[in-house]
Amino acid sequence: MAVKPVYDISDILRILPHRFPFLLVDRVDVLDRDLKAKNRVGWKIRAIKNVTINEPFFPGHFPHRPVMPGVLQIEAMAQAGCLTVVDPDGPEMDVAIAGINNARFRRPVVPGDQLTLTAEITKDRGQIMVLKCQMLIDGDLVSEAELIAKVFPKGSS
């Protein structure tokens, strides 16, 4: 029996502003956060992205060997991180990538892969947060990065 996801695609569409072709999270299976804690350090997420040959970037990257671009791998991890940070029952917030450190790509992501995206908040400075992000396939690390995120009320910058 399948476990009900924490967020299904309908929930994700309510939380994230991204739409086709840039929505890169299909569901959230685990969301571990303490909304009563004084900061968000330790909040974690595990999300899923199913990669199909129908992705709009594959015809050009590359026609002879379809590979998911590294920048979109970073974006997928960032979207998972955003879902970690934003409380859908709280005030409407925007999240922007403010920095990327130590990005590593360990093997190509190709059609048919199911990506497990993880993110954990390691530092919380109010509007600025640092997240340790990883992308796995069948438990093997595919890519990783430390993302610096700026969180701010929707409509401000």
Secondary structure, 3 states (H helix, E strand, C coil): CCCCCCECHHHHHHHCCCCCCCCCCCEEEEEECCCCCCCCCCCEEEEEEECCCCCCCHHHCCCCCCCCCHHHHHHHHHHHHHHHHCCCCCCCEEEEEEEEEEEEECCCCCCCCEEEEEEEEEEEECCEEEEEEEEEECCEEEEEEEEEEEEEECCCC
